[in-house]
Structures are given as structure tokens and as C-alpha cells.
């Protein structure tokens, strides 16, 4: 049926978004441990969050890992993570408030 097809398409898209977000978080963690490429990793994570924002309600664990990794990368780069992490893209549907605390 059409409903089943739509559900399957959604599951596939969420799965792909989860995998891609997890991959850029892993790259960020690797950059932190290697001590190089931290700014590039930070930009990659923020960009990926913006790309996958429509699936944010299904990616809470991945977004939490991304937030923590962004904070660490921002600290290394002497940036303010609250200004960098795309809270508005993630939206209220995930339970994030304006500065990233889960409600």
C-alpha cells in the first residue's frame, strides 16, 4: 500500500541520516584525538545537522553525541558552541531548548 511505501521510504531516509550524522561525529572524535582537523570536523558536524534536521525527532541520541562533540571541538578552536550548534535547525520537536539543554 501507499502508506507502507511511505513508511519504508521514511525509515530508509532516517537510517541514512543516522549513519551520516554518526560518521561525521566519529570524524570529529578522531580529529580531537589526533589533535588536527578540529575546525573542519566542527564545520562538517554543523553542516550535517542542518542537512538532517528534518529527521531530528528520530535522531536524539545522535544529536546529543553531535552536541557534545561540537562543544569539545569548539573549545579546542576557542569558539562558543552555543553560537555554533544549529539549535533552530534541530528545533523544538527534539526537546532542545535554545541553548541545547534537553527538556
Backbone as CSV, one residue per row, in Angstrom:
resi,resn,N_x,N_y,N_z,CA_x,CA_y,CA_z,C_x,C_y,C_z
1,UNK,0.834,-1.188,0.000,0.000,0.000,0.000,0.875,1.246,0.000
2,UNK,0.255,2.359,-0.261,0.971,3.642,-0.307,1.513,4.026,1.068
3,UNK,0.746,3.750,2.101,1.190,4.075,3.465,2.432,3.274,3.829
4,UNK,2.428,2.003,3.506,3.586,1.153,3.798,4.812,1.616,3.027
5,UNK,4.625,2.011,1.774,5.731,2.511,0.963,6.292,3.802,1.566
6,UNK,5.417,4.705,1.977,5.863,5.957,2.600,6.620,5.688,3.889
7,UNK,6.137,4.753,4.680,6.805,4.399,5.928,8.184,3.811,5.657
8,UNK,8.262,2.937,4.698,9.548,2.340,4.328,10.519,3.403,3.829
9,UNK,10.046,4.321,2.984,10.895,5.412,2.495,11.409,6.267,3.645
10,UNK,10.533,6.551,4.612,10.931,7.338,5.782,11.982,6.600,6.591
11,UNK,11.773,5.318,6.824,12.747,4.525,7.574,14.105,4.504,6.890
12,UNK,14.111,4.390,5.592,15.364,4.391,4.831,16.060,5.747,4.963
13,UNK,15.314,6.824,4.834,15.898,8.159,4.937,16.421,8.439,6.344
14,UNK,15.682,8.033,7.364,16.134,8.226,8.744,17.391,7.400,9.004
15,UNK,17.412,6.189,8.512,18.578,5.336,8.678,19.806,5.947,8.013
16,UNK,19.643,6.479,6.830,20.755,7.125,6.128,21.214,8.374,6.875
17,UNK,20.275,9.162,7.376,20.628,10.367,8.135,21.371,9.994,9.409
18,UNK,20.912,8.955,10.080,21.565,8.483,11.309,23.002,8.052,11.016
19,UNK,23.177,7.296,9.958,24.512,6.809,9.606,25.452,7.952,9.251
20,UNK,24.961,8.912,8.496,25.811,10.037,8.083,26.163,10.922,9.272
21,UNK,25.200,11.197,10.133,25.474,12.021,11.309,26.460,11.306,12.237
22,UNK,26.274,10.021,12.416,27.205,9.246,13.241,28.617,9.267,12.651
23,UNK,28.706,9.209,11.335,30.013,9.213,10.675,30.754,10.532,10.903
24,UNK,30.044,11.661,10.791,30.743,12.940,10.988,31.098,13.151,12.456
25,UNK,30.292,12.605,13.368,30.642,12.684,14.795,31.910,11.869,15.054
26,UNK,31.998,10.690,14.461,33.211,9.871,14.602,34.428,10.600,14.054
27,UNK,34.256,11.282,12.920,35.357,12.068,12.357,35.776,13.173,13.329
28,UNK,34.786,13.792,13.979,35.085,14.834,14.963,35.852,14.282,16.154
29,UNK,35.453,13.121,16.612,36.147,12.491,17.745,37.571,12.115,17.332
30,UNK,37.723,11.615,16.124,39.051,11.273,15.624,39.921,12.536,15.530
31,UNK,39.352,13.629,15.041,40.103,14.890,14.943,40.555,15.352,16.322
32,UNK,39.682,15.208,17.310,40.051,15.591,18.678,41.210,14.741,19.189
33,UNK,41.134,13.441,18.970,42.182,12.566,19.483,43.485,12.730,18.708
34,UNK,43.389,13.056,17.420,44.595,13.239,16.608,45.208,14.618,16.805
35,UNK,44.410,15.557,17.313,44.915,16.911,17.521,45.066,17.711,16.245
36,UNK,44.308,17.342,15.211,44.339,18.116,13.972,43.014,17.968,13.240
37,UNK,42.673,18.992,12.474,41.440,18.976,11.699,40.191,19.273,12.495
38,UNK,40.367,19.875,13.689,39.208,20.097,14.551,38.199,21.079,13.967
39,UNK,38.672,22.148,13.332,37.747,23.137,12.775,36.961,22.544,11.609
40,UNK,37.631,21.806,10.753,36.954,21.148,9.635,35.894,20.180,10.153
41,UNK,36.224,19.429,11.181,35.275,18.480,11.759,34.067,19.199,12.350
42,UNK,34.311,20.319,13.010,33.217,21.110,13.593,32.272,21.597,12.499
43,UNK,32.830,22.123,11.436,32.020,22.608,10.316,31.234,21.453,9.686
44,UNK,31.858,20.295,9.551,31.186,19.130,8.972,29.999,18.686,9.812
45,UNK,30.171,18.674,11.126,29.073,18.257,12.008,27.914,19.238,11.915
46,UNK,28.215,20.520,11.976,27.152,21.532,11.898,26.432,21.437,10.555
47,UNK,27.181,21.269,9.476,26.565,21.147,8.153,25.674,19.912,8.075
48,UNK,26.139,18.804,8.628,25.351,17.568,8.578,24.077,17.694,9.412
49,UNK,24.166,18.372,10.538,22.968,18.584,11.356,21.941,19.379,10.570
50,UNK,22.391,20.391,9.878,21.463,21.186,9.067,20.815,20.328,7.967
51,UNK,21.595,19.430,7.366,21.063,18.566,6.305,20.060,17.538,6.835
52,UNK,20.276,17.083,8.051,19.420,16.028,8.602,18.372,16.563,9.585
53,UNK,18.241,17.868,9.673,17.360,18.477,10.682,15.913,18.002,10.583
54,UNK,15.457,17.699,9.406,14.057,17.266,9.275,13.791,15.954,9.997
55,UNK,14.852,15.179,10.248,14.702,13.905,10.942,15.098,14.006,12.410
56,UNK,15.301,15.213,12.906,15.768,15.422,14.274,14.977,14.657,15.335
57,UNK,13.651,14.589,15.259,12.917,13.849,16.302,13.314,12.377,16.405
58,UNK,13.868,11.823,15.332,14.263,10.412,15.320,15.745,10.214,15.618
59,UNK,16.477,11.308,15.796,17.934,11.248,15.927,18.426,11.836,17.242
60,UNK,17.646,11.711,18.296,18.006,12.362,19.555,19.365,11.911,20.094
61,UNK,19.641,10.629,20.087,20.923,10.137,20.608,22.083,10.638,19.754
62,UNK,21.915,10.606,18.447,22.964,11.071,17.550,23.185,12.572,17.716
63,UNK,22.089,13.318,17.899,22.213,14.763,18.092,22.888,15.096,19.418
64,UNK,22.626,14.299,20.428,23.297,14.524,21.715,24.795,14.274,21.568
65,UNK,25.172,13.222,20.859,26.591,12.953,20.602,27.197,14.081,19.771
66,UNK,26.451,14.561,18.797,26.932,15.673,17.966,27.113,16.932,18.801
67,UNK,26.171,17.199,19.700,26.277,18.384,20.551,27.517,18.317,21.429
68,UNK,27.739,17.179,22.058,28.904,17.042,22.938,30.205,17.152,22.144
69,UNK,30.230,16.562,20.971,31.427,16.636,20.130,31.654,18.069,19.660
70,UNK,30.575,18.758,19.283,30.696,20.168,18.886,31.251,21.012,20.026
71,UNK,30.784,20.757,21.235,31.285,21.526,22.375,32.786,21.323,22.554
72,UNK,33.241,20.076,22.443,34.670,19.795,22.590,35.473,20.424,21.453
73,UNK,34.970,20.303,20.234,35.662,20.892,19.086,35.673,22.418,19.174
74,UNK,34.576,22.990,19.630,34.517,24.442,19.774,35.501,24.926,20.830
75,UNK,35.619,24.174,21.909,36.554,24.555,22.966,37.985,24.554,22.443
76,UNK,38.354,23.536,21.688,39.696,23.454,21.106,39.937,24.634,20.160
77,UNK,38.888,25.033,19.439,39.002,26.126,18.475,38.692,27.487,19.090
78,UNK,38.495,27.506,20.393,38.188,28.737,21.126,36.968,29.457,20.550
79,UNK,35.912,28.673,20.301,34.634,29.183,19.800,33.564,28.961,20.869
80,UNK,32.469,29.646,20.730,31.334,29.458,21.629,30.367,28.462,20.995
81,UNK,30.310,27.266,21.538,29.476,26.207,20.960,28.005,26.589,20.925
82,UNK,27.548,27.386,21.880,26.130,27.760,21.885,25.782,28.640,20.692
83,UNK,26.788,29.298,20.118,26.549,30.128,18.945,26.740,29.362,17.640
84,UNK,27.394,28.214,17.708,27.726,27.453,16.506,26.712,26.349,16.236
85,UNK,26.322,25.622,17.267,25.422,24.482,17.084,24.071,24.980,16.569
86,UNK,23.536,24.376,15.523,22.308,24.877,14.887,21.029,24.495,15.632
87,UNK,20.835,25.123,16.788,19.664,24.790,17.615,18.356,24.979,16.877
88,UNK,18.245,26.061,16.111,16.978,26.319,15.424,16.705,25.276,14.352
89,UNK,17.754,24.793,13.695,17.564,23.752,12.679,17.054,22.463,13.317
90,UNK,17.563,22.170,14.512,17.146,20.964,15.218,15.705,21.117,15.677
91,UNK,15.377,22.264,16.219,14.000,22.590,16.548,13.486,22.027,17.849
92,UNK,12.359,22.548,18.216,11.721,22.185,19.472,11.190,20.756,19.465
93,UNK,11.005,20.183,18.293,10.440,18.833,18.220,11.343,17.791,18.863
94,UNK,12.613,18.128,19.059,13.531,17.186,19.679,13.592,17.336,21.183
95,UNK,13.033,18.423,21.707,13.137,18.671,23.139,14.294,19.570,23.483
96,UNK,15.022,20.074,22.475,16.111,21.010,22.733,15.543,22.400,22.948
97,UNK,16.070,23.044,23.957,15.736,24.449,24.152,16.774,25.279,23.426
98,UNK,16.718,26.581,23.561,17.539,27.463,22.746,19.036,27.247,22.883
99,UNK,19.521,26.802,24.020,20.957,26.638,24.175,21.364,25.187,24.371
100,UNK,20.520,24.282,23.886,20.955,22.910,23.805,20.670,22.002,24.975
101,UNK,19.980,22.476,25.965,19.657,21.583,27.062,18.429,20.785,26.684
102,UNK,18.487,19.502,26.888,17.302,18.692,26.626,16.275,18.969,27.711
103,UNK,15.044,19.187,27.276,13.992,19.450,28.264,13.288,18.172,28.650
